[in-house]
Amino acid sequence: MSSEVAVTGGSGTAARAATMGIDEVGSLAAAIVANVETVIAGKRDAVTAALTVLLAEGHLLIEDVPGVGKTMLAKALARSVDASVSRIQFTPDLLPSDVTGVSVFDQASRRFEFKRGPVFANLVIGDEINRASPKTQSALLECMEERQVTADGTTYRLDPPFTVVATQNPVEMEGTYPLPEAQRDRFMARISMGYPAPADELAMLTTRETSSPFDALDAVVSLGELRAMIAAVHQVFTSQPVQEYAVELARATREDRQLRLGASPRATLQLVRAAKAHAAMHGRDFVLPDDIDALAVSVLAHRLVPTSRALGAHDRDAGPLIDAIVRRIVGETPVPVGSARRN
């Protein structure tokens, strides 16, 4: 039987969490977004999605080609919050113990002592996660789902909040290992950065010619405030019709003829959690179908697997195909009575 060891840190903000209102959540969220945008220009949707995942206590996967700012977004978000941060550069020779930690024999005490790995942080940046072997990738499974690390029969709790922000290159690029379905399903959302607009790229050449704006980036939210924001998000109300709407979207993916693997129950749960954070960031203490719609592609698409026939009919380009399928399902699913969807 394994024993449990609590990792100390920061549970004294409960009183502030209970008093933080939705308006303050929206205000602090806007401050974080504005802070990150001093480094990541022209990518408001990506920045907002990253913060949504953080407030929903999920994990984020940023997938795109090299050089478009994936790691910079993760680092800027981490620096905007005064929390513990670690970075793991995933490489083919990385071992699971390099992620979670390892037991080392202490000559003085004549016993083994567990040395915690970089996963023991509030925000863990996993850079190029799909360059490591599947064995090393699997080291994150327990951490991401259960917020704990088990080593040598002892369970070590991870200090909340705990969020993994991982970047990966497209799987068709050289030297990558595709993430297994179980790993992808543990990421609340997947986003892409895309290339910057010409004006933003030109401005980048000017502002970063001699220095980087990242060097001047400071935290705008304390760890206590972040925990209070997350606690306030937990209190956002989700009506039964909206819950049924989320379930219906997930069910539709499981029955769609173009998909051989639909959304899991975990996906449904994380879709609603992300929608609560999205609502709070927009100053509402209740979830609308609009919140579900806004997040459906980023939360559901990376978990779905198309059929071979569907891939063959679309030149085997899975990403845009699955995104289009999710958008079609959203468009075809009736909105709960009394609710409105954005046009």
Secondary structure by P-SEA (a helix, b strand, c coil): cbbbbbbcccccaaaaaacccaaaaaaaaaaaaaaaaacccccaaaaaaaaaaaaacbbbbbbccccccaaaaaaaaaaacccbbbbbbcccccccccccbbbbbbccccbbbbbbccccccbbbbcccccccccccccccccccccccccccbbbbccccbbbbbbbccccccccccccaaaaaacccccccccccaaaaaaaaaaaccccccccccccccaaaaaaaaaaaaaccccaaaaaaaaaaaaaaaacccccccccaaaaaaaaaaaaaaaaaaccccccaaaaaacccccccccccccaaaaaacccccaaaaaaaaaaaaaaccccccccccc
